[in-house]
């Protein structure tokens, strides 16, 4: 592009240079070429879109939103700007507006794989799984070389128990992008689900070769090694994962588990406690730490972790028994109910044409009352 510019390529070459530098995250270079473009063609229609892209990458959502809205005002069919603005809205929590923008982006450009992928993310997050799968499939069809769309579709298939379909999808994707560490690692995870630890090990190693700092691949490699009875190698692999990223929950938890296999209870407790400190909401880490501390005879430490586990999952009979053995009553009793806005409570009309739902819940004699919600959507403004 620089050669084309030097030989009279003009505005088109500057645009291509700017886009390339933005795509490769060369922000200083992008800023320089954008300034050159502004001097050469101050009325160029795509200037606002490029400014918005740069502002987004520089962490300026307000400036990015302003420029992208200006770009869409100039060209309502600018699918790229619609997509980027949609992503800004999604990050800001304005999910409905993000979905509207993504749908408009794919309407104006049915080959916009990025917009289909983002749309799938929104649909999945709001529980519309069939529609999310359709969007991910559209992303893969629009760009078979897009690791993001392939990976997201594969994850949906895995969560639905369609493991063989996911394996086939990842293999197909790697036929287009054999160097993708993301897809190699996802294939390794899927192969673990099939019980083929040897094949999973091979794919995880290829993923690490392509991206040495990909801790997810090191975790999958460690699991594959452990499942083949190679616990010492697995411990070394998990240890390397937490060296690369000390905040890797899976690495610490897996290290705790494999150290138990090796009979190293002190090391196992350390792994579980580090995992639990990173994710205090995880039941498995709390129980792992509690059981290991109990086996080591550290009653006070075990009690603390059992109490945390009981707070996370009050209906766990196993944890309740352990607490009773330690002379502690259960944290709470779980009572399943089916309370919905269309079957319980009352609605209050509001001046802005919205309504507020009211419900009163009481538990006679209770010291405290905890409520657990199923899937719900919170509108803007609460």
N, C-alpha and C positions, 0 to 999 in steps of 0.2 A: 504493500500500500504506500509506503514511503517512496519507493521508486516511481510508482504511478503518479504520486503527488509531484515529484521532482520533474516529471516529464509532462506536466500539464493536466494531471488527473483532477485537480480542483476540489470542489466541495464534496463530491462523492468519495474521494480518497480520504479526506479529513473525517467524514462521517464514519467510514469503515475503520479508520485508525482509532477513533474515539470509542467505538463499540468494542473493538478488540481489547483495548486497554481496560475498559470497564469489565468485560467478561473475564479477563485474567487478573482482576483486582489490582491493576497498576494505577492506583488512584492519582498519584502525582502526574504520571504520564497522561492520564485521561483528562485531568484538569488543564494541562498544557495544551493538548490537542483541541479541547473544547473552546479554550480562549482563542486559539487560532481560527477555529470555525466561526466563532462569534464575530471576529474581525472581518473574515472573508465573506460571510453571508449573514448579516445581522437579522434578516427577515426570514431565515430558513425555518420552515414549519416544524422540523423535528428538534429544534434547539431546546424547547421546554421539556420534551421527553427525555433527552440526554441529560439535561440539568437535574431532572427528577431522579433519574437512575443514579447519578453521581451523589446527590444529596442522601439518597437512601443508603448507599454503601458507606457514606461518611458518618452515618448515625444521626442524621438530621431529619426525623420523620415529618416535622412541621414543614420544612422547606421542600422536602420530597413530595409531600401531599399537595402543596400549593402548585408546584411545577407540573406534576402529573395531571392535576385537574385542568390546568391551563392547556396542556397537550391534548387532552381529551376534548376540551372545548373547541380547539382548532380542528381536530380530526376525531370525531366520535367513533370511528372504526379503528382507532389505534389499539390493536389487541395487546401489544406489549405493555403499553401504559395502563390499560385497563387491568391487566394482570398484576402489575407492580402496585397499583393503587389498591387492588383487592387484598394483596398480601399485607400492606400497611394497615388496612382496616381489620384484617384478621388478627394481626399482632396486637392491635389496640383493643381487641375484644368485641368489635362490632361485626359479629359473625353474619348476621342477615345481610348487611351491606356488602361484606366480602363475597358472599355467595352470589349476590346480584351481579357484582362486577365480574366475577369469574365466568358466570353464565353468559354475560354479554361478550366477554373476551372470546369464548369458544364459538359464540354465534357469529362474530365477525371474522374469525379465523378458525375453522374446524381442524386445522393442523397444529394448533397451539398446544403442544403436549404439556408445557409447564402449567398452563391454566387448567387443563383437565386434571393434572396431578393435584394442584392446590384445591380444586373443587372436590376431588375425592377425599382429601384430608378433612375438609369442612363437613362433608356428608357423613364421613365415618365418625367424627367427633360428636355429631348430633344424633348418632344412632341409626342413620339410614344406610344400613350395610349394603343392601342390594344396589342402591343408587351409587354408593361409593365404589363398589366393584365395577359397575358399568363405566364410571368416570375414569378409573384407573385403566381399564381395558382400552378406552378411547385414547388415553395418553400413550399407551404402548403401541397402539395401532398408528397413531400420528407420528411417533418417533421410536422405532424399535431399538434405537441405540441409547435411549434415555434410562440410565440406571435407577433414577428416582421412581419413575412410574412402575418399572418392573419390580423393584423392591417392595413398594407399597402394595401392589397387587399380590405379590407372593406372601407378604405378611398377613393379608386378609385371608388368603387360602389356608395358611397354616393355622390361624386362629379358628377357622371353620372346620379344621380337621382334614382338609383336603391336601394332605402332605404330598402325595405323588404328583398332583397337579402343580404344586409349588416347585417341586424338584424339576419337573419338565420345563416350567416357565424359566427358572433360573438358568438351566442348561441352554435353553434357546437364547436367552439374553446374552449369555457369555459367548455364544456364537457370533454375536454382533460386536460385543465389546469385551474381548477376552482378557483385557488388562484391568477390568473393574474389580478392585478389592472389595467394594461394597457387595457386589453380586457373588463373588467367590465366598465371602463370609456368610452371606445369607444361604447359599447352597450348603455350606458346611452345617449350619444350624438345622436346615431341613433334613439333611442326611442323618443327623443325630436323632431326629424324630423317627426315622425309619429303622434305627438300630444298627446302621452301617457305620460304626465308629472309625473303621479303617479309611473308608472313602471320605468321611468328614475330616479326618486328620489331614489327608492329602489336600483337600480344598482350603482348609484353614491355613496350612503352610503356604500355599500359593497366595492367599490373601495377605499374609504377613510379609511375604517377599515383595508384594506390590506396595504395601503400606505398613512399614515396620512399627509404626506407633498406633495402629488400629487395635485398641485393647479388646474390643469385642471379638476380634479374630483370635487373640491370644486366649481369651476365656473359652471359646469354642474348641480351640486346640487342646487346652487343658482338660476339658470335659471328655473329649475323644480319647485322650491318653488314659485318663482315669478309668473310663469304661473298658479299656483294653488291659486293665490291671497294671498300668505303669504309673503308680501313684507318685513316686518320687519325681519323675519327669513332669507330671502334672503340677506338683507343688512348685517346681522351678518355673514353670510357664505362668502360673497364676502370680508368683512372686514378681516376675518381670512385668506383668500387667499393672500391678499396683506401684511398681517403680515408675513406670511411664505416667500413670495417672493415679496419684495417691487418693483421689476421691472416687475411685471406681468401686461402687458398691458390689457389683458382681464378682470382681476380682477378690476382694476381701472375704466375701461370703464363701466363694468356692475354695479359697485358701483354707478357711476354717474347716470346711468339710473334708478336704483331702488330708489335712493334718490329723484329723480324727482317724482316718483310715490308716495313717502311718503310726498311730498310737501317741502322737505328740499333742497331748491335751492342753498344755500351756500355750503352745502356738495356735491351737484351734480356738481357744478362748479369746486370744488376742485378735484373730481374724474375725470372729463373730462380733466381738465388741466394737471393732473398728467399723464393720459393716453397719451395725445397729446405730452407731453415732452418726453415720452418714445418712441413714434412712430410718429415723425413729418410728416411722409408720409401718415398718416391715415386720410381720409376725414371725417369719421364718428365722430371721437373724436374732430376734429377741429370744425365741425358744432355743435356738442353737447355743446362744451364750448361757442361758439358764441351765440347760441340761448338762453342758460341759462343766460349768461351775459346780453344779450339784455333784457330778462324778469326781471332781477334785476336792470335795468336802468343803467348799466355800459357800456356806449357807447364806450369809448376808448378800453376797453377790448374786447367788441364784435367786433369792427372794426378789431382789430388785428387778431382775430381768423377767421373772415370771409375772410380776405385777404389771410390768410394761406390756407383756404379751396379753394379759387379761384385759387391759384397757383397749388394746387393738382389736381383740376378738373375744368379747365377753362370753360367747357360747362355746368356747373350747372346753370340753370335758377333761381332756388331758391336763390342761393348765390348771383347771379348778381342783383336780385331784392333787396335783403337786403343791398347790397353795394350802390345801387342807392338811397335807402331810406336814407342812411348815407351820400349821396353826393359824392360817389366815383364811377368812371367809371369802367367798366369791365377790368379785368386784360388782357384778350386776347380773340380773336375769334378763335374757333376751325375750321379748314378746313380739312376735311377728304380727303385723297389721297390714291392711290394704286400705290406706286413706288416700283419696284422690280429690282434686278440686271439683270433679263432676259428680262425686257421690257424698262428700262431706263438707261441712263448713258453710259459710255464707259469702256472698259477693257484694262489695260496696261500689256503686258507680262513682267515678271520679270526674271532675270538670273537663278533663282533656280527652274525653271519650274512651278512657281506659277504665279498668275495674281492678279492685284490690280484693284478694281472697283472704278471709279470716277463718281461723280455726283455733279452738281452745282445747288443750290437752292437759289432763290432771292425773296424778297418781297418788292416792291417799296414803299418807304415812311415809312416802319416799323422801329420802334425804336429798336426792338429785334425780334428774331425768335427762337422759340422752336420747337424741333423735337421729336416726339414720335415714338418708334419702336415697331413693332409686334415681333413675335418669331424670334430669330436669334441665330446663333452659332458663337462664336469668336474662330478662330483657334489659336493654340499656337503661340506666337510671335505677335499677333494682326493682 
